[in-house]
Amino acid sequence: MKLPKRLLIVVFLITLFSLSHAILLAQNGSIRGFVYEKSTGEPVLFTNVYFLRTSIGAPTDANGYFAITKIPPGDYFLMVTYVGFDTLKIPITVKANDMLSKKLYLTQSTVQLDEISVSAARQDKVRETQTSIIKITPKEIQSIPTIGGQPDLAQYLQILPGVIFSGDQGGQLYIRGGPPIQNKVLYDGMIVYNPFHSIGLFSVFDVDILKNVDVYTGGFGAEYGGRLSSVMDVTTRDGNKNRIAGKFDVTTFGAKALIEGPIHKQKTEDDASATFLLSVKNSYLAQSSQIFYKYIDENGLPFNYLDIYGKIAVNASNGSKVNIFGFNFTDQVTYKVLQDFNWKSYGGGLTFLAIPGRSSVLIEGNFAYSNYKIELQEVDKSPRSSSISGFNGGLNFTYFIGRNSLKYGLELSGYKTILDFYNIVNRKIDFTQNSTEAALFLKYKWLPGKFIIEPGLRFQYYASISTGSLEPRLAIKYNVAKNFRMKMAGGAYSQNLISTTYDKDVVNLFYGFITSPTNKLQKCYQAVLGFEWDLFTNLSVNIEGYYKDYTLLTAINRNKLYDDTPENAKVPDYYKKDFAYETGDAEGVDFSVKYDWKKIHFWITYSLGYIHRSDGLNDFVPPYDRRHNLNIVSTFNWGKRNGWEVDVRYNYGSGFPFTQTGGFYEQVNFANMGTNYTTANGSLGILYADYDIGRLPYYSRLDLNLKKIFFLGKTTRFEINLSVTNALNQQNIFYFDRVSYSRVDQLPLMPSLGLSFSF
């Protein structure tokens, strides 16, 4: 089948579903709108909007938007319920073939409840497939130990089932057998190529400006593509519509400032508005550690970063809006004995949400540009650098058809990659390429009886290699009983972007980007099967087993010894090509238990995983193959208005594989024909053992946190935060120099103090 015919099939299916939608809506009424918090004007996410004493209703989405269609004409009471807010109840008259638009505002409740038995999250379980997806709110991020006195998304991601964290320093996330390059990170729709700082406790995201985070650890739907492993979709708030607000933090690790407020204030609840939001956070650990943590390293801990993010949001009277944002993230590491390492990223873009008149369709779009560059200079080694810059944009349409919905859209992206890299035998790999990707997708959500069925289809086209990929996706959930649900998801996935690492290092520090150099497209097939079981009102269990089949992976050829020139025509490709092709698989089980009762919250996650790779000559495991990973998190609140809080988090992980050192020898350079090996002075050569057959020691870390909040007014409060990182002072390896036989460990016991003032 030729590629144009595949495109015609996708367009035909989209048109067919759209016509069906128009027919189904005939003779019924509809209502659409937004739900907001009255105090701030921020949207209320994932809450229930329904008609009293009926089964007719819908949840709000990440924009606070809801649409209820196919409503029989009549008089109703429209209800909105949300934890922590007073229930809203208003009379509504629905007419045939009529579309009502409403803005609904919730008022924060003055009654403090110790126990909530019904929550939006629990109700989502019976109306969403939720296979391999974790929805995260800022409140949840703040419920774990705030290392350095500041809560951060990076710390929360480390406790998710299926997520492997490589360490406190130089930390990266590996999700269900996939390296970081296979994780797609979206920040308000913009692609972010590295969201984590070199001190792995912190990300580029400011928790206080986050609205919602969706993490797909596998089996994600047709609306996402271009990656093999996972997707992290991060969205930010618009800013306070009613007043100037802000927050200032200072800790022994760094400082942070946030300011937000209205540019054009709403005169009435149905008026238009414009808001601004500015966040600045930085680490001065390289300087403060020489005062507070000199016992770790007399030269100080070399981690400094600066993150700036700004946003302007313009909201129309009907709920349509446009967001314009920009960012600048920098990271700087200077190890006096080992290396200089830094990266910087900047860019900006816009998103929009459009609500056409008298239609239940929701139109969303985005366009953004970002640039990322990374550099590494190690002692006595050749420098490495990599950069990627480009744009991405998309346009999505969502139709609501009763309880069902149809979503389709298109995406376009283009980027340039530059790589200057030296492999283990000091052979230079210099590569520059431009690439463009385009995609169409279609996804339908169908709720027949106790089933939730989400079929999808995505067509991804890679212009640089003139190759397309037709990728079916499917997710199904069956509500066996009110407290027990079975689920599955799977599909085909493709990717053209690859990375370069120094795979024979004990710990990888440099992580560059490059586009696949041939028309061989990286592909993966995934299958996920699991179940959810609410054992009691406050206790739930989630188990998922997964399998990933990597039919083709492209990697930097670590075995290259010769240049790919006519003089070396007889040398096997295995020793002269820049890139190698691999196959493999990943399989495992993720287990989690959550317990919430009154002021006690307890969460335990365990992951068992296996990863296998083959380059055609050798079978091996990659350096991030962690067999066991356990996390235990507990939170307890007490006192007036829950003003006291204690948090505990423990992580245990089995050792990563690494390539051992077999021995050393004198390496003589025979570049000159007259070289006399009996008298020439050579350099130190290294003999390596079989690839990644060794195992590093286990990783273990206990973090503690104590928080006290002083409520100084209705919107003003002061917070003191005392935390201890690695409370048991475990020695976890960070870096090992083979030649000098010197070891650098991850962070030891580190107490920290944080002060926060918000208004």
N, C-alpha and C positions, 0 to 999 in steps of 0.2 A: 504494500500500500504506500503510495506516495504521500509526502508530508502535507501538501495542500488538501488532499482528501480527508486526512485526519482533522485538519482544522475545520472543514465543512461539517464533519460529524458533530464536533463540539458545538458549533454555531447552531446547527439544526436542533440539537437537544435543548439548548438555551431558549430558542424561539418556541419550541413545543411546550416547555414548562411555563413560559410567560403567558401563552394563550390559554393554557389550562387554568392559570391563576385568575384571569379575567372572567372566565365562565363561572368558576366556583363562587365568586364574590357576588354574583347577581342575586337580587331580591333580599339581601341581608344588609345589615348595618355594620359599621366599623368604628372603632375609637383608637386613637393613637395619642402619644404625648410623651412627656418627660416627668420624672419624679426628682425633686431637689430637696436638699437640706435648707430649711428656711434661714438658718443663722449664717451660712456661708455662701449659699447658692450653688454648692457643689452637687453633682448628680448623685443619686442613691443607686448603688449597683446591686443587681441580682436580687431585688426584692419582689414580692408578689403583688400584682395588681389584678383584682378579680371582682366579679359581681357576686354580691351577697346571696347565699343559698342557691348557688348554681355551680356548675363545674367549668364555667367559662372564665378564662383568665390567661395571663401571660406574665413572665418575669421581665424585669428591666435588664438591659444589657450593660456593657461597659460604659455607655454614654448616658445611662439612666433612661434610655428610650424604651417604650413598650408599644406594641400594636396588637389589638384584639380584633379579629375579623370574623365574618360569618356569624354575627350576633342576630338572633331573631328580634324583630321590632318589639318594643315594649318599654316599660318603666323599670328601672333597676336602682340599686345602691352600689356605687363603685367604692371598693375598699382597697386600702393600702396598709399593709402591716410590715413593720421592720423593727428589729431588736434595738432598744434604746430610744425609740421614738413613739409618740402618741399615735394610735391608730387613726387613719383618715377615713371618713365615710361621707360621701356626697351623693345626692340624687342625680340620676342620669336618665334621659329619654332617648332611646335609640329608634331611628326611623329607617325604613327600607331604602337601600341605595344611598345612604347618607354617611358621611365621614365626619366624626367629631374630633377636634384637637383640644387637648387639655395640658396645662402645666399644673402639676400637683406639688405642694410644698409640705414637708413633714416637720413637725416641731419636736425638738428634743424633750424626752420625758423627764419629769422632775422626780419620778419614782425610781429608786434604785432596786433592781431585782437581783437577788442572790443566785437564782437558778433559772435558766431559760431552757425549756425542754423542746421547743420548736424553733428552728433557725432556718434561714434561707439556704444555708449550706446543706442542711439535711434534706430539704425539699428538692434541691437541685439534683440529688442522687436519683430521684425517681422520674425526672423529666429531661436529664442530660445523659449522654452515653458515658462521659467522663472516664474514658479508658486511657490510662497513662497521661493524665493531665492533673496538675496541682495548681489550684487557684490560690494566690497569696495576696493578702492585704497588708498595709503598713502596720496594723495592730498586731498581726501575727508575727511579723518580723521583730517587733519590739518586745515580744514575749520570750525571747531566748536571751542568754547572756550577751550583753552589749560590750564586746571586747573593745578596750580603749575608751569606754564610756559612751560610744556612739553605735546605735544599732545600724546594721548594714545588710543589704540583700545578699552579699557574698557569704555572710555567716549563716544565713537561713538556708541558702541553696545547698550548703554542705550537709545538711541533715536530711535531705529529701531521699526517699528510696530510689535506688538505681543511679545515684550520683556519687562519683568518686572524686575526692579532693586530694591533690598531690602534695599539699603542705602549706605551712604558714608563710614561707618565703618562696617566691616564684610560683605560687599556687595556680593551678588551672583545674577546670572541671571536665571530667570524662563521664559521659552519660551512656550507660548500657553498652559498653564496648566501643564507643565512638570517641575519637580524639576531639579536641576543641574545634578544629577546623570543620567538623561535621555538625557543629551547633550553630544555628541561626539565631542571632540576637537582634531584636527590633526594639528601638527606643522611639516611641511615638511614630511608628511606621518606618523609621530610618534604620538602615543596617549599621550596626556597631561591630567593628571587627575585633576589638579586644575590650571587654567590659570590666576586666579585673586588673587591679594594680599588682605590682611586684610583691608587695606584702599582701599575701592572699587573704587577709582579714577584711579587705575593703574593696568595693567596686566603685565604678564611676557614678552610680545612682545615689541620689540623696533620698533617703527613706521618707523624709517629711514632705516631698513633693510628689510622691508616687500615688497613683489612684488604684491601679490594679496590675498584677503580674500573673500571666498564664505561662506555666512551664509544661511543655509537652515532651515527655521522656521517650516517646515512641508512638508509632501508629497514628500520627497526626493527619488531619484532614486535607482535602484538596486545595484549601485556601492558602496553604503553605507549601513551598517547594524550594528547590535549589540546594537542599542539604539532606544528608543521609541519616542523621542520628536524632536530632532534637530541635525544638524551637522554644525560645524564651521571648514572649511578647510583653513588653513593659510600656505602660501608659502613665502619663503624668496628669496632675490636677490642673484646672484652669486658673486657679487663684481666687482669693476671696472676693466676692462680688459686692459685699456690703461695707467693708471697713479695711483700713490698713492693719495688717497683721504680720507677725514675724517671729523668728526664733534665733537665739544665739547660743552656741555650744562652745565650750572650751574644755579640753582634756589634756592628759599628759602625752597623747599621741598626736593631736591636731586640733583644729578649730573649724567652725562652720557657722555660716550666717544665711538666713533666709528672710526675704522681705516680699510681701505680696499685697495686692489690694486692687480697688477699682480705678480704671482710667475714666470710664463713663459709668456712673452708678445708676442702677435701676430706680426709676421713679415709682413704678408700680411693678407688681409681680409679672405682668405680661409685657414689660418694656424690654428693649434691647439693652445690652451691656457690653462693656469691654474691660478686661482685667490684665494685670501683669504679674509676673512671678520671676524672681531672680534668686538663684542659689549659688553660693560659693563655699567650697570646702577644701581644706588642704591638710597635709601632714607635714609637721616639722619634727618628725621623729629623729632625723639625723642630728638635729641640734638638741632636742629635749632628752634624748637617750644618754647624752654625755653628762646629764645632770641626774636623771632618775634611774637609768639602766646601765650605768658604767660598768657594773659587774658582769654584764654580758659581753661587751666588747669595749675596750678603752678608746677605740676609734669611733664609737657610736654605731647605732644601727642605721644603715645607709639609705633608708627609704623616705623619699619625699615625693609628694604629688600635689597637683592643683587641679581642681575640677570646677568649671564655671558653666552654668546652664541658665538660659533665659527664655521666657515665653510670653507672648501676648495672645490673648484669646478674645475674639469678637463674637458675641452671641446675638443672633437675630431674635425678633419677638416670637417667631414660631418654633424656636429651638434649633434652627440651623446655625452653624458656627464655622469659623475659620480660626485655626491656630497657627501662629508663626513662631518658630523657635530657632535657637542657635546654641552651640556648645564649643568648648575648648577644654580638652583633657590632656594633662601631661604627667609623665612618670619618670623619675630619675633615681637610679641606683648606682652607688659608687663603692665597690669593694676594693680597698686599697691593695689587697694581696691577690685578688682573683680577677676582677673585671670592672668595666664601666658598661652600664646597661641603661638604655632609656627608650621611651617611645612617646609619641605625641599624636593627638587626634583632634581634628576640628571639622566643623561643618554646620549645616543647618537645613531647614526645610519648612514645609507647611503641611497641614492636614485640614480636611474640611468634611463637614457633615451637612447634607442637604435633605430637606423634607419637602418634596413636591406637594402642591396643593391637591387636596381631595384624592390622595392615593396612599396606600399603606406601604409603599416602597421606601426603603432607606438607602440613600446613596452616600458612600464614603470614598474619599480619595486622599492620596498623599503624594508628595514629591520631595526628595531630599538629596543632598550631596554631602559626602563625607570623605575625609582623607586620613590615612593612618600610616605612620612610618616607625619602624623599629630598628635599633642599632645595638650591636654588641661588640665590644673590644675586650678580649681576654689577654692576659699576660702571655707573651711568647706564642700567640696564635694569630692567624690572619683574621681581620675584621669581617663581620657579617652584617648585612643590612637588607631590609625588605620594606617595600611600601605598596599600598593599594589605595587607589582613589577612584571615585566614580559616583554615579547617581542611581537612585531607584525610585520608582513611582508605581502607582496602581489606582484602579478604579473598580469599586465593588458595588453590587446592587443586591439588596435583600428584600424579598417579598414575603409577607406573612399571610398564610392561608389557613385560617382557623388555628389549630394547634400546630400545624406544620409550617415549614418555611423553606424558601428556595433562595440560595445565594450563588451568584456567579460574578465573574469579573475578569480583569486582565492585569498583568504586571509587566513592567519593562525595567531593565537595569543594564548598566554598562560600567565597566571599570578597567583600569590599567594597573598591571602588576609589574614590579621591578624587583629583581633578586640578585644580590651579589653574595655568593656563598662559597665556602671551602669545605670539602668533605674531609673525612677522617685521614686520608692520605694526602691532604693539602692540594687536591685538584680543584681548580676554580670552576664554578658553575655560575654563568652570567646569563640571565634570562629576562627579557622584557616582552610583554604581550598585551594587546587590547582585546577585550571580550564584551559581547553583548548577549543578553538573555531576554527572551520574551515568553510569556505564559498566558494561557487561558484556563480557567477552572470553572467547575460546576459542582454544587453540593446541594443535596436535598435532605431535609429532616422530616421524617415520617413517623407518626406516633399511632400505630394501629394497636388498640387494646393495651396489653401489658408490654408491648415491644416499643423500643426506640431504635429506628433504623436510619442510618446516615450514609447513603451511597454517594460517592464523589468521583470525579474524573478530572485529571489535570494533564494538559499538554505543555511540556516545557521544551523550548527550542534554544539551542546554543549556537549562535551565529558564527563564533570564531572557529568552530570545528564542523559547521554545517550538519549538525546532528540534532534530531528531535527525540523526545521520550514521551510516550503515551502512558500515563500512570493512573491506574484505577485505585481507588481507596474505598474502604468500607469499615463502618463501626456499628455495632449492634449491642443493645442492652435488653435483657429480659427481666422484668420485675416478677420474679418467682413468687415472692410474698412481700408484705409491707416492709419487712426488715431484712430481706435477702434478695440480692440481685446478681445475675451473671452477665458478663460483658466480654466483648472481643473487639479487636481492631487490627487492621493490617493494610498492606498495599505495596506499591512499587515506588521507589524513590531514586533520584539521580542527583549528581553533583559534578561540576566542572572545576571548582576551586580546590587546590591541594595546598599542603603546607610542607615546610622543610624543618627538620629538627636534627640535632646531633644525636642520633639514636644510640650511639655507643657511650655517651656520657652516662654516669650513674644517675644524674638528674638532668632533665632537659631544661634549659634556660631560654634559648632563642627559639622563637616560633614565628617564622616568616610565612608569606603568602605567595602563591604562584598559580597561574592558570594552566590547566592540563595542556601539554604540548602537542598532542595528537588527537585524532578523532575517536579515540577509545574513551567512551564516557563511563565514569564511575557509577555503579548501580548497586542497589541494595533492595532486598525484599524482606519485609517485616511481618511478624505475626505476634499478637498479644492476646492472652486469654486469662481471665481472672474472675474474681467475685468480690462483692461487698456484703458484709454481714453486720447488722446492728444487733449485737448480742443483748444489750440493754439500752435504755434511753440515753445513757451517757457514755457507752462503750461501743466502739465500732472497730471492725477488722477489715483490712483491704489486702488481698493477695493477688499478684499478677506474675505470670510466667511469660517469658518472651523468647523469641528466636529471630536473629538477624542473619541473613545470608548475603554476604558481600561477594557478588559475582565478578566484580572487577574494582580494584583500587589502584590508584597511581601514586607512586612515592619517589622521593629522591633516591637515586641508586647509590647506596652506601658502599658498593663494591667496585666503583669506578676506579681504574688504575691508569687508563690511557685516554688520550684525546681522541675524539671521533673524527679522524682525518683519513684521507686516502692511504697514507702510509701504514695505517693500522687496520686496513680492510680485512685482514685475516684474523684479527683479534675478535673473539666472541663478544656479542653485544652485551653480555653480562658484565664485561669489564670495561666497556667504553661508552655506553649510553648514559645520558644524564639521568634518565628516569627508568624505573622498574615497575612491573605490574604484578599485583598480588591478588590473591583471593583469600577468603576466610569466612569465619562466622563468629557470632557471639550469642550466648544463651545464658539464661539465669532466672532467678526468682526474686521478687521484691515483696517484702512483708512489712506491714505497718499496723500498729494498734494505737488508737486515740481514746483517751479517757478525759472527759470534762464533767466536773461536778462542783457546783457552787464556785468556790474560789481556788479550786485545785485543777490544774491542767497537766496531763501526762501524755507523752508521745514517745513511742519506741519504733525504730525502723531497722530492718536488717536486710542486707542484699547479699546474695550468693551469685557470683558471676564467673563465666569462663570465656576466654577470647583465644581464637586460633588464627594464625596467618600462614600463608605459604607464598614464596616468591618463585615457585617453579623448581627450585633446586633444594631449598631448605624449608622445613616447617619450624615455626617459632611462635613465641608469644610476645606481644608488644610490651613496652616498659610500663604501661599503666594497667596491666592485668592484675587487679587486686581481687583475691578470691573471696574474702569475707569483709564486710563493712557493717559496723553496728553503731547506732546513735541512740542515745537516751536523753530526752529533754523533759524537764519538769518546771512548772511555774506555780507559785503560791502567792496569793494576795490576801492582805488583811488590813484592818484599821479603818478609820473613817474615810469613806469614799474610796476605799481600796488604795489608800495613800502609801502603803508599804508593799514591796514586792521583792521576792527572792527567786532567782532563776538558776538552774543547774543544767549543764550539758556535758555529756561524756561521749567521746568518739574512740572507737577501736577499729583498726584496719590492719589486715595481714600485709606482709611486706611486698613491695613491688619487685618485679624481676629486673635484673641488670646484667650487663656483660662483664664477666670477671677478667682480671688481668692474668694472662698466662706466663708472662715473663718480659724481659727487656733484652735488647741487643744493640750493637753499634750499627747504625744505618749509614752506609757510605754512598755518596752521590756519584754515579758513573756518567754524569752528563758529558764530561770531557773524555775523549777516547784514550788519553794517556794516563788516566787515573790509576795509581798504584795502590791497591787495596791493602798492601802490607805496611804502607807508611802513611796513608791518608788518614786524617782525623774525621771521624764520622759523627753524626748526631745520634741522640738517643731514640731508638725505635721501640715500639711496643708490640708485643705478641698478645693477641686477644684470644680468650677462650671462646667456646661456642656461644652464639648470640643469645643473650638473655636467659641463661640457664641458672644463674644465681638468683638469690632472693635477699632483699634488704631486710633489716629487722622490722618488727611490727611497729605501727604508729598508734600512739595512745595520747589522749589529751582530755583533761577535765577543766572546765571553765565554770566559774561561779560569779554571781552578780547580785548585788543588793541595791535597791532603788527606794528613795524616799521622795514623795511629791508633796510640795506645799502649795495649797490652793489659795492664791492671794486675791482673787476676784473672779468674776464670772468667766472671763477669758484669759486671765493672767495666772501663770503658775511658775514655780521654781522647783527644779529637780536636782537632787544629788545622786550620783551613780558611782558606786564602788565595785570594781570588777577585778577578778584574778584570772589571767590566762595561763593555762598549763599549771594548774594548782598543785599537781603531783610532781612537777619538775621532771617530766619524762624527757629523755634524750632521744629525739627523733631526727634522723639524718636529713640534711638539706643538700649538701654538695660534698664531693670527694675528689681530690686531686690525685690522679694515679701516680704521677711522677714524684711529687713531694710526700706522698702518703699522708696528706693532711685532710682532716675532716671538719666540716662546718655543720653544726646542728641547727634544727629549727629553733623557734623561740623557746627559751626556758620559762620558768615561773616569772610572770610579769604582772604585778599589781598596777592598777590605774585608777585615776579619779577623774570624774567628769561632772561639770556643772552646766546646767541648761536653764535658760530663761525664755519663756514664750509669752506672747501677748496677742 
